[in-house]
Every structure is written in structure tokens, then in C-alpha cells.
């Protein structure tokens, strides 16, 4: 991936400059979240650019999923601010996140097994026409999304007929169908076979090539090296560094922090 233009952004401005070509899509600033007896996120900041595959790397318990649940509107932060497309936003529900253009694929898929792919995509959406017309349009749009990004999903297939990898692709299509510009994937390869993981990486590259941004939550170094452009490293609820990934390996850290080895991430 080519060099990014980066502007110095004020940390507490209500509006930040944004353009699709080169400026930040998402900025989370000093996010803190406490649960009883646990400081899950301790003033964590994160920047994700348009067309970037950005790893959130750390061992279990590092605070990765908590931070992403905040960005998807599942938890409110105790403190900190979030900007999306340069505007300060309040993510108080998943519906609000989806409306803004943020989608999330969880480790456990949220699909009804007896419904078709298209029927699953229409759940929770307001009907603009009769149910049959809406279903037909959904099938056409799924076919187009599948073709554009190499997702290989049959809109008329029943979920129970699909492999785990195909079900995950349905979740990705569901987010894209609802207008996601930023896609959050929580440990996406944990349920996949190695060949399915390779297919997923092809899809993610296709998405990034067309300007979609991806946050890739993982604890596996080999995945970060293979698919990601940069990695934000978390440990014990704190951000400990941001690293640019190059073909030669992790590049110079963009912010003072610890190395991959020091953070204790798994090699595979």
C-alpha cells in the first residue's frame, strides 16, 4: 500500500478535515471503559484511514473486543471521543453505527439458518415495496456485491446449507448491503480452515482496493504480516504502539511503544 498523507489533527476539535482520498476515516481519541474490577480500555486512541486494513493486535484480555464494541455502539465509553468522516459522533447503538457506515462481523454469526441469504439481509430493514419485490432487489444486489468483491455467495441459498466460510461472507455482504464503509472483523479466522482464511484475505484485499476500511482484530502475527497495512498493539487495556507493516516485516513504529515480541502476540 502506498504512503499515506497524514494531517496533524487537534485532539479535541468537534470537526476534523476529511476527504475520501487521503484523510482519516475513523479517529478514536483516548477511549476509556471500565467494568466492575476491570479497566478494559485505558485512554486508547486509534486512527484508521480510507482503504486501509488495520490490525488491532493483542492477546486475549488486551481490550480489543471491548474497543470494537464501543465503536459499534454496543457499549458507551466512560470517556473519550470518536470521529467518523471528520465529524464527532455519538455511537449509542449498533443502529447508529450502521447508519453512519460502520459494520461489524462477530465471531458468532447472527444469521437465521432456515432463511435464505437474501432473507437474512432484509431482517430489520424497513420495507420500501412489497415483500417479493424487496426480496428480488436484495437478491440482485447480493449478486452484484458478490461479483464486485469476489464473495461467491448465492443469494437464494439457505444458511444451513452453507459452510462456515460462506456464512462469514454472508455477514460481510450484510454489512456492505447496509452501506458499511468501515468493516470490523472480530478474530475472523478463528472459525475458518486455512483455505477459507486465504479466501477471506482475497476478499479483504478487494474491499480495501475499492476504498473500504477494515479493522482486523487478531492475536496472530502471521495474519497481520500477510494482510494488514498497519497494526495498533494493545496490552492490558492500553495502547502500546502503532506499527507500519512492510513486505520486509514490521516497519518503524509510528508512535512510541513496544514491539510485536514484547506485546506477546501469538505467531500463528
N, C-alpha and C positions, 0 to 999 in steps of 0.2 A: 504494500500500500504506500502511496506517495506521501511526501511530507505534508503535514497539516499546518495551516495558518492558525495561529493561536493569539487571541487578544487577551490582554490583561483585564480581568473583569472585577469590578468592585464587588465585595462580598455581601454588601447589604443594600444593593440597589433594587427598587421594585421592578425595573425593566432593564433587561440586558440585550445588547445588539445580537441579531440573529439573521443569518442568510443560509439557505439550503446548501450552498456550495462549500462553505468552509468554517462556519462557526458552530459552537456547541449546540447540540440538540437538547441535552439534559445537563443540568448542574444541580447537585445536591450539596448543600453547604452546612457543615457542622451539625449533622443529624445525630440526635441523642435519643435513645429509647431504653427505658428501664422496665423490668418486670420484677415482681417481688423477689428480692435477694439476688437479682442479676442485673448487671449493667450490660445489656446486649449490644448496644451501639453507643460508642463514646466519641461524640463530635467527629463523625466520619463525613468526609467530603468526597464527591465523585463527579467526574466530568465525562460525558460520552458525546462523541462527535457524529455528525451525519455520515452514514456509510461505514461506520466502524464496528468491528466485532471486539468487544471489550470484556475481558475476563474479570470476574470477581473471584479471587483465589484465596483459599484458606482452608484449614482443617475444619472438621465438624465442630460447631460451637464457636466459630470465629465471628459470627454475626452476619453472615452473607444473606441467609434467607430472611432474617428479620429486616434488614435494609431493603431488600426487594419487596417484601410485603408492605413496607411503608410506601415505596414508590408506586405500588399497585393499588394503594388505597385501603388495604386490609387492616393496617394499624396506623393510628395517628402518631407522629413523632412527639416526644416530650418537648423538644426544642430543635431549632434548625429551620432552614428554608429550602424550598425546591423551586427551580425554574425550568420551564419547558418551552422551547422555541423563544427564549428570551423573556418570557413573562413569568412572574411569580405566580405559582399555582397552589391551591389547596386541594390535596388529594384525599378527600374524606370518604371515598367509596371506590370499589372497582369500577362501577358505572362511570364515575367521573374520570377515572384514568382512561377507560376505553374511549370516552367522548373526546378526550384530548389527543388520543393516538398512542396510548401505551397498552400493550397486550402482554399477557404472561402465560407461559406453559408450565404447569406444575408437574412435580414428579408423578403424582397420581392424577390421571386424566379425568376430566369432567365431561364424560360422554354417556349417552343412554344407549346401551348395547343393542336394543331391539329397534332403534331408529336408524334410518339411513344417514349417510354423511350430510346430505343437504338438510334433512330434517333437524339434525343436531345443530346446524348453523343457524337455523331460524328460531330456535328456542330463545325466548326472552326479547326478541326483536318485535317492534311494532309492525303490524301488517299494513302495507300500503295498498294492497289489492286483495283479490280473493286468494284463498289458501293455495289453490292449484297454480295460479299464475305466479305467486310468490315462490312456490317450490320450483317451478320451471326456471324462473330467473335465477334462483340460487344455484340450481344445477349448472346453468350456463356460466355463471360467474366462477363457480368452483372449478369447472373445466378450464376456464381461462387462467385462473391463478395457478392451477396445477401445471399448465403448459408453460406459463411465463417463468416459474421458479423451479421447474423440474420436480414437482412434488409427487407426481404419479398416484393420484387419488381418484377413484371412481365415485362421483357424487351420488350414485344410486346404490352403492354397496352398503349393506348393514354393518354396523360397527362390530358385531360379534364375529363377523366373517374375516376381519382384518387382523394382520399381525400387529405386534406391539409397535414396531417401527411405523407402520401405516397409521395406526391410531395417533401416534405423536404428530405425524404430518397433518392429520385432520385438525388437531389442536392448533397447529401453526396456521393452517388455512383459515380456521375460525377467527384467529386474531387478525389476519390480513383482511378477511371479509368485512370485519368491523372497523377497518381503517387504521390498523396499527402502523405507526412509523418507528416505534421503538418496541422491540420484542425481547422480553425477559425469559430466559430458559433456565430453570432450576435443576441443576445436576442432570442435564438431558440424556447423557449416555448411560446413566445408572441402570436403566431398564433395557438397554439395547445390546444386541450382539455386535461384535467388531464390524461385520459387513454393514449392519444397519447404521452404526456410528459413522462409517465412511460416507454413506448416502446422506446422512444428516449434514455432514460437513459440506458436501456439494451444494445442498440447499441453502445453507447459511452463506456460502460464498456468493451464490446467485442473488440472494436477498441484499447483501452488502453492496454488490456491484450495481444494483439499481437504487441505491441510496437509503435502504433500510438500515437502522442501527440495531445492534444486538448486544444485550448483556448476557454473558455466558457464565453462569455460576458453576464452579467446579473446585475440586481439590486435587485434580490430576494434572501434573506438569506437562505430560506429553500432549494432552489435548490443547493446552494453552499454546504450546510451541507450534502445533500443527495448524490451528485455526484462527488464533487471535492476533490482533494488531497491538493492543496494549493490555496490561494487567494491573488492576488495583489489588494490592495484597492486604488482607485483614488477618489480625491475630488477637484473640481475647477481646473482641469487640472494638478494636482500634485499627485505624488505617496505618500501615507501617511503610508503605511505599507505592509508587506507580512506576511500572517498567514498560518500555517500548520493546516489542518483540521484533526481531530481525531474522533473516534466514540463517545468520550465524549464531543465533541464540539470543538470550535476553540482552538488550542494549543498556545504555547508560540510564540510570534512574532519573526520571523527570522531577522527582521530589525526594528529599532526604528520607531514607527508610532502610528496610532490611532486604537482604537478597532472598531469592527463592529458597535457597538451602536453609537460611536462618528462620524462615517462616514455618518450615516443617511440613510443606505440602507433599503429597504423595507423588512419586514419579510416574505412576500409572494407575 
